[in-house]
């Protein structure tokens, strides 16, 4: 019992001595900034690679690197001790790193598992983005906790924090393009899902449901249009917004001028053979247009992301 107690006293003394070897609070603070820079570097690598849609193995590797860095930083800062009895900075940083680790080990991992099939359906896409949003929420909570602790320490010890403007700008651009492309993607695929439903219904012989599908499509066109209208005054690059707006307008015309007449023909059990063949040709043309919209959306989105976040 005496040996264990002696060991604990020695460890506590060691941590306290490590903190007290800093003659100025700025020197002590700098150790936390060093760890934060390491975290930010790997965090940006992961988030950019994930958004660009880099090779899945590379993205997974970056996440592993981030988890390792977070754990290393937590170990390093846990050894620091407090500064002249002030323990808020260390305590808050260590707590924040615990939140960070959970977000990367668990929540970003779940999102990665959903990546491959996220475009299978609109519901799959929402599940994926819900998982990503949850992971980002933990990451942002951790970052905010660190920043508040930094501000408090600096205020208590009367010095000004020299923020890294370059890193802050990288995060600003990343945040902008992430939210922008996410909103456009959800708006696009909410409507695109009805095109899939329309084609599935025809393939399965459920032509009596086509009118309902088209009515729901028109409703969702209005919903998506209202969503993307928030980007009408967007200061960034508008290519993806413009294409999504164009797609919604075209789909609205498509429903009225092509799909409803086509649905009426396909529902007609007594349609003459020549008219049936014409309807099938029209359906093939719609499938080609549908695939073209998809290809152009992905191409425009990819180019936009690379413009914002060129590969390192």
Phi and psi in degrees as a GROMACS rama.xvg file:
@    title "Ramachandran Plot"
@    xaxis  label "Phi"
@    yaxis  label "Psi"
@TYPE xy
-65.4746  -40.4096  UNK-2
-65.0239  -41.084  UNK-3
-63.4343  -44.5905  UNK-4
-62.4852  -40.7351  UNK-5
-63.38  -39.267  UNK-6
-64.3885  -42.8168  UNK-7
-62.885  -39.8027  UNK-8
-64.3414  -43.0719  UNK-9
-62.64  -41.8608  UNK-10
-63.9645  -44.7939  UNK-11
-62.5335  -40.5513  UNK-12
-65.3808  -38.5708  UNK-13
-63.5833  -44.2732  UNK-14
-63.4006  -43.6489  UNK-15
-64.271  -41.1562  UNK-16
-64.3433  -37.7287  UNK-17
-62.4246  -41.747  UNK-18
-68.4038  -38.1093  UNK-19
-78.6505  -8.8771  UNK-20
-72.329  -8.80704  UNK-21
-89.1292  119.301  UNK-22
-77.1287  -27.1104  UNK-23
-122.562  147.876  UNK-24
-61.2509  -31.3618  UNK-25
-62.3723  -33.7102  UNK-26
-68.0674  -42.0496  UNK-27
-64.6087  -44.0243  UNK-28
-62.0293  -34.7324  UNK-29
-62.3422  -30.7939  UNK-30
-63.1113  -37.3289  UNK-31
-71.1232  -37.0645  UNK-32
-66.6512  -34.6886  UNK-33
-61.6384  -45.9033  UNK-34
-65.7727  -37.8319  UNK-35
-66.0426  -37.7465  UNK-36
-62.8732  -41.7493  UNK-37
-61.8989  -42.509  UNK-38
-64.9948  -45.7469  UNK-39
-61.1609  -39.3531  UNK-40
-60.8044  -47.6081  UNK-41
-75.8742  -31.4154  UNK-42
-63.157  -45.2346  UNK-43
-65.2872  -38.8241  UNK-44
-58.3599  -45.5515  UNK-45
-67.6715  -49.9622  UNK-46
-63.2202  -39.7134  UNK-47
-66.8627  -46.2943  UNK-48
-62.4417  -39.933  UNK-49
-65.101  -44.4929  UNK-50
-67.9973  -37.8974  UNK-51
-69.9809  -19.34  UNK-52
78.8861  36.1845  UNK-53
-61.0965  170.092  UNK-54
-48.2826  133.83  UNK-55
-57.0488  -36.2262  UNK-56
-67.063  -36.5831  UNK-57
-67.6862  -43.7382  UNK-58
-60.9323  -44.5738  UNK-59
-62.6726  -38.8204  UNK-60
-64.3817  -41.829  UNK-61
-63.3976  -36.3722  UNK-62
-66.6014  -41.5628  UNK-63
-61.3044  -41.1814  UNK-64
-62.7993  -39.3618  UNK-65
-66.4465  -43.1404  UNK-66
-60.8583  -44.7428  UNK-67
-61.0063  -41.9224  UNK-68
-64.8582  -43.9312  UNK-69
-60.5828  -41.9124  UNK-70
-68.6523  -40.3182  UNK-71
-63.0293  -43.5831  UNK-72
-64.8492  -39.4825  UNK-73
-62.8643  -41.671  UNK-74
-63.0376  -46.1009  UNK-75
-62.3646  -46.3837  UNK-76
-74.9941  -25.94  UNK-77
-66.3609  -24.6051  UNK-78
-84.0938  -8.67934  UNK-79
-68.3306  -37.2501  UNK-80
77.4859  -179.636  UNK-81
-94.2416  170.403  UNK-82
-109.6  108.692  UNK-83
50.4462  45.1066  UNK-84
85.1065  -6.00368  UNK-85
-91.1636  114.636  UNK-86
-116.474  2.67177  UNK-87
-64.1321  -42.5904  UNK-88
-61.1576  -51.0032  UNK-89
-64.7521  -45.8418  UNK-90
-61.1384  -45.1744  UNK-91
-68.2115  -37.9606  UNK-92
-64.5317  -45.2154  UNK-93
-64.9477  -41.4739  UNK-94
-62.5869  -41.5062  UNK-95
-63.883  -38.9463  UNK-96
-66.6611  -31.6456  UNK-97
-63.8938  -42.0332  UNK-98
-64.8348  -43.6197  UNK-99
-58.5241  -47.7781  UNK-100
-61.6198  -42.2579  UNK-101
-62.5188  -41.3928  UNK-102
-62.2486  -41.864  UNK-103
-80.2316  -40.2624  UNK-104
-72.1206  -41.1998  UNK-105
-99.4797  -63.5861  UNK-106
-71.1096  -44.5889  UNK-107
-66.9713  -30.2826  UNK-108
-63.9099  -42.2311  UNK-109
-62.3514  -43.6018  UNK-110
-60.8478  -40.8676  UNK-111
-61.8464  -37.2842  UNK-112
-64.9695  -26.4191  UNK-113
-90.5156  -7.0231  UNK-114
-61.3977  -47.0525  UNK-115
-58.9775  -38.8405  UNK-116
-107.091  18.4716  UNK-117
-66.5372  -25.22  UNK-118
-96.8717  8.69109  UNK-119
-65.4147  -34.7173  UNK-120
-157.907  164.48  UNK-121
-62.6617  -36.795  UNK-122
-64.6797  -40.5595  UNK-123
-63.7801  -38.7134  UNK-124
-64.5201  -42.4496  UNK-125
-64.2187  -41.1498  UNK-126
-60.1012  -42.2697  UNK-127
-62.4621  -50.012  UNK-128
-67.172  -32.0136  UNK-129
-62.5233  -41.8388  UNK-130
-66.2009  -43.3493  UNK-131
-63.388  -43.276  UNK-132
-61.8212  -40.6422  UNK-133
-62.874  -44.3004  UNK-134
-62.6075  -44.5148  UNK-135
-62.7375  -35.6482  UNK-136
-61.2119  -44.3515  UNK-137
-63.6427  -41.86  UNK-138
-61.3058  -44.3194  UNK-139
-69.4178  -37.5232  UNK-140
-60.2333  -43.7789  UNK-141
-63.5385  -44.9704  UNK-142
-63.099  -41.8616  UNK-143
-64.4246  -40.8832  UNK-144
-61.6084  -41.482  UNK-145
-63.6268  -45.945  UNK-146
-63.8841  -40.3546  UNK-147
-64.5747  -39.4894  UNK-148
-65.5662  -40.5014  UNK-149
-60.8036  -47.4172  UNK-150
-60.8147  -41.2339  UNK-151
-66.0022  -43.4959  UNK-152
-62.8625  -45.1901  UNK-153
-63.0158  -40.4742  UNK-154
-65.9307  -42.4023  UNK-155
-66.0616  -27.731  UNK-156
-113.937  13.216  UNK-157
58.9341  50.7462  UNK-158
-139.962  162.124  UNK-159
-102.104  134.94  UNK-160
-79.1973  130.58  UNK-161
-92.4367  93.6901  UNK-162
-72.355  147.565  UNK-163
-82.4591  100.391  UNK-164
-66.0199  -32.2461  UNK-165
-66.4283  -44.2604  UNK-166
-65.3013  -41.9161  UNK-167
-61.6296  -37.6425  UNK-168
-69.1848  -37.5845  UNK-169
-61.4627  -43.3399  UNK-170
-66.5148  -37.1589  UNK-171
-63.3417  -46.247  UNK-172
-64.6309  -41.7409  UNK-173
-61.8287  -44.2704  UNK-174
-63.1788  -42.076  UNK-175
-62.8623  -50.1815  UNK-176
-71.7643  -30.8746  UNK-177
-64.8429  -51.0802  UNK-178
-67.4293  -39.797  UNK-179
-61.1177  -52.8725  UNK-180
-68.0937  -32.7097  UNK-181
-64.9206  -46.4326  UNK-182
-63.4356  -42.8879  UNK-183
-65.8278  -39.4302  UNK-184
-64.4609  -45.8365  UNK-185
-64.5912  -40.4819  UNK-186
-65.1605  -40.3729  UNK-187
-65.7645  -50.5039  UNK-188
-79.1873  -17.0621  UNK-189
-60.1015  -41.2338  UNK-190
-82.1171  -40.6106  UNK-191
-59.5808  -31.0584  UNK-192
-58.6319  -35.9056  UNK-193
-68.3663  -30.8142  UNK-194
-63.6236  -43.489  UNK-195
-60.7227  -45.6533  UNK-196
-60.6766  -39.5393  UNK-197
-60.8591  -47.1705  UNK-198
-69.0613  -39.6585  UNK-199
-62.3256  -41.8407  UNK-200
-62.5014  -40.3207  UNK-201
-65.5356  -45.6343  UNK-202
-61.5283  -32.1045  UNK-203
-92.6031  3.23017  UNK-204
74.8308  17.9423  UNK-205
-94.9024  56.2923  UNK-206
-67.8496  -17.0478  UNK-207
-73.0188  -9.82854  UNK-208
-98.8976  -3.70487  UNK-209
-62.956  -39.7686  UNK-210
-63.6732  -39.9784  UNK-211
-64.1228  -43.7822  UNK-212
-60.3972  -42.6837  UNK-213
-69.9155  -34.7777  UNK-214
-64.354  -42.5811  UNK-215
-66.504  -35.3449  UNK-216
-61.8586  -45.9855  UNK-217
-63.2133  -36.1173  UNK-218
-62.9187  -44.1959  UNK-219
-74.3619  -25.2803  UNK-220
-60.5692  -43.2458  UNK-221
-65.726  -40.1018  UNK-222
-62.7956  -47.961  UNK-223
-65.9984  -38.5662  UNK-224
-61.9878  -41.9626  UNK-225
-63.4469  -36.6047  UNK-226
-66.7775  -48.0164  UNK-227
-75.5086  -18.3456  UNK-228
-59.8442  -21.346  UNK-229
-66.1163  -16.5496  UNK-230
-99.2159  9.42922  UNK-231
-60.5576  -34.2711  UNK-232
-103.923  21.7972  UNK-233
-62.2771  133.963  UNK-234
-83.8236  -14.878  UNK-235
-82.8705  -166.194  UNK-236
-71.4154  130.926  UNK-237
-101.883  6.99057  UNK-238
-56.5535  -44.733  UNK-239
-70.0932  -38.8059  UNK-240
-61.2739  -45.9678  UNK-241
-63.4043  -40.7504  UNK-242
-68.4336  -41.74  UNK-243
-62.8675  -40.4222  UNK-244
-62.3986  -44.2445  UNK-245
-61.2358  -44.528  UNK-246
-59.1059  -45.5709  UNK-247
-64.2498  -40.1129  UNK-248
-65.0541  -43.3653  UNK-249
-64.9262  -39.2332  UNK-250
-67.8202  -33.9023  UNK-251
-64.5307  -42.7933  UNK-252
-66.5996  -41.0412  UNK-253
-56.4308  -45.6828  UNK-254
-61.2506  -49.0251  UNK-255
-68.1006  -48.2081  UNK-256
-89.5919  -26.4767  UNK-257
-120.211  -50.7913  UNK-258
-74.4739  -38.7612  UNK-259
-66.6445  -46.4982  UNK-260
-60.26  -37.4105  UNK-261
-65.2762  -42.6334  UNK-262
-61.2338  -41.2055  UNK-263
-61.3039  -40.7736  UNK-264
-66.6698  -44.0659  UNK-265
-70.6677  -24.4119  UNK-266
-78.9505  -17.198  UNK-267
-77.9561  108.187  UNK-268
-69.6015  -17.7088  UNK-269
-106.533  20.4705  UNK-270
-65.2526  133.098  UNK-271
-66.0619  155.805  UNK-272
-59.6026  -42.6344  UNK-273
-66.0928  -36.572  UNK-274
-71.1865  -34.5672  UNK-275
-64.1955  -42.2162  UNK-276
-64.5769  -38.0159  UNK-277
-63.5897  -40.8512  UNK-278
-62.7719  -39.7807  UNK-279
-65.6547  -38.1733  UNK-280
-63.9395  -41.7762  UNK-281
-63.8485  -38.05  UNK-282
-64.152  -41.6798  UNK-283
-62.2681  -39.2112  UNK-284
-65.4931  -37.3734  UNK-285
-65.4612  -41.5709  UNK-286
-59.619  -42.2161  UNK-287
-62.6931  -43.4851  UNK-288
-64.3894  -41.9547  UNK-289
-59.2379  -46.9309  UNK-290
-65.1266  -35.8363  UNK-291
-64.1329  -41.5298  UNK-292
-60.2211  -44.3463  UNK-293
-61.3071  -49.5326  UNK-294
-59.9689  -43.7205  UNK-295
-69.3366  -35.7804  UNK-296
-62.207  -50.2021  UNK-297
-63.0423  -39.6111  UNK-298
-64.8845  -45.2787  UNK-299
-64.5105  -41.7349  UNK-300
-63.7116  -45.4831  UNK-301
-62.3906  -44.4083  UNK-302
-63.779  -39.7934  UNK-303
-62.7908  -47.032  UNK-304
-62.2054  -41.2098  UNK-305
-66.7525  -32.243  UNK-306
-64.298  -41.5852  UNK-307
-76.2684  -41.1602  UNK-308
-128.367  73.9197  UNK-309
-60.1462  150.057  UNK-310
-63.1797  140.82  UNK-311
